[in-house]
Amino acid sequence: MNFRLKELRKERNISQLKLALDLNMNQNAISRYENLEREADYETLIKFSDYFDVSLDYLLGRTDKK
């Protein structure tokens, strides 16, 4: 799986802490999602997709079209 959360976050120069605070989440959860230690549920995937303004398919690595 090519989950692009870390890539998107770094492209926009956003720290894990800022992302966690912006989405009302825990920084540890962000780290676990980025390292594929935890799978995001549907609601969380939508939050990430909306936050970065990309499609779910792009976020999940199914397409290169944002």
MILO-7939 format. One record per residue: x, y, z of N, C-alpha, C in turn; residue in three letters. Coordinates in steps of 0.05 Angstrom, whole numbers, plus 32768, in hexadecimal, padded with zeros to 4 digits. Layout:
<nodes>
XYZXYZXYZALA/...
</nodes>
This chain:
<nodes>
80117FE88000800080008000801280198000MET/800B802C7FF0801A80457FEE8009805B7FFAASN/8007805C80147FF7807080228008808A8022PHE/7FFD809F8016800D80B78011800B80CC8026ARG/800280C6803E7FFF80DA8053801980E98059LEU/802E80DA805E804880E68065805280F8804ELYS/805080EE8036805980FD801E80498117801CGLU/802F8116801F801F812F801D802681428034LEU/80298138804B803081498062804B8157805EARG/805F81488055807981548051807A81678039LYS/806A8162802480698174800D805F81908016GLU/804D8190802A804181A98033804F81B4804CARG/806581A68054807581AF806B806481B18084ASN/8054819D80898043819C80A1804E818680B4ILE/8050818D80CD805A817980E08043816680E8SER/804B814F80F38037813C80FC802681498112GLN/803281598123802381668138800E817A812DLEU/8016818A81198003819D810D7FEC818E8100LYS/7FF2817980F17FDD816980E47FCA815E80F9LEU/7FD68153810E7FC5814781237FB3815C8130ALA/7FBE817381367FAE818881427F998192812FLEU/7F9F819681167F8C819F81027F75818C80FFASP/7F7A817281027F66815E80FE7F5A81538118LEU/7F62815F812E7F59815781487F608139814DASN/7F79813281487F838117814B7F9B8118815DMET/7FA6810081627FBE80FD81727FD680FA8160ASN/7FEC81078167800481068156800E80E98153GLN/800B80D98167801480BD8166800380AE8151ASN/7FEA80B5814E7FD980A8813A7FE380AF811EALA/7FEA80C8811A7FF480D18100800D80C180F9ILE/801F80BE810C803880AF8108803180928101SER/801F8086810F8017806A8109800B806780EDARG/7FFA807A80E57FEF807980CA8005807B80B5TYR/8018808E80BA802E809280A68040807980A4GLU/8044806C80BA8056805480BA8047803A80B6ASN/802D803C80AE801D802580A8801A801280C0LEU/801C801D80D88019800D80F07FFB800C80F8GLU/7FEC801D80EC7FCF801F80F17FC1802780D8ARG/7FAA801B80D37F9A802180BB7F85803680C2GLU/7F83804A80B17F6F805F80B57F53805480ADALA/7F3F805B80BC7F24805480B57F1A8067809FASP/7F03806280957EF88071807F7EF5808F8086TYR/7EEB8095809D7EE780B080A67F0280BF80A8GLU/7F1780B280B27F3180BE80B47F3D80C28098THR/7F3A80AF80867F4480B3806B7F3780CB805ELEU/7F1E80CF80627F1080E680577F1B81008063ILE/7F218100807D7F2D8118808A7F48811E807CLYS/7F59810A80787F73810F806B7F6F8119804FPHE/7F5D810C80407F58811480257F4E81318023SER/7F3C813880347F31815480347F478168803CASP/7F56816180507F6B8172805B7F8081798045TYR/7F88816580377F9D816980227F91816E8006PHE/7F76816E80047F6881737FEB7F7181617FD5ASP/7F7281477FDB7F7881327FC87F62811D7FC9VAL/7F61810D7FB47F4D80F77FB37F5680E17FC6SER/7F4380D07FCE7F4A80B97FDE7F5C80A67FCELEU/7F5780A37FB47F6780927FA37F84809C7FA4ASP/7F8980B67FA27FA480C07FA47FB080BB7FBFTYR/7FA180C07FD47FAB80BC7FEF7FB3809F7FF3LEU/7FA4808D7FE87FAA80707FEB7FBD80657FD6LEU/7FC780767FC47FDB806D7FB17FCF805E7F99GLY/7FB580617F957FA880537F7E7FAA80627F65ARG/7FB1807C7F667FB4808C7F4E7FC980A27F55THR/7FD480AD7F3F7FE780C47F437FD980DE7F3FASP/7FBF80DD7F387FB080F67F347FA480FF7F4FLYS/7FAB81177F577FA281217F717F8481277F70LYS/
</nodes>
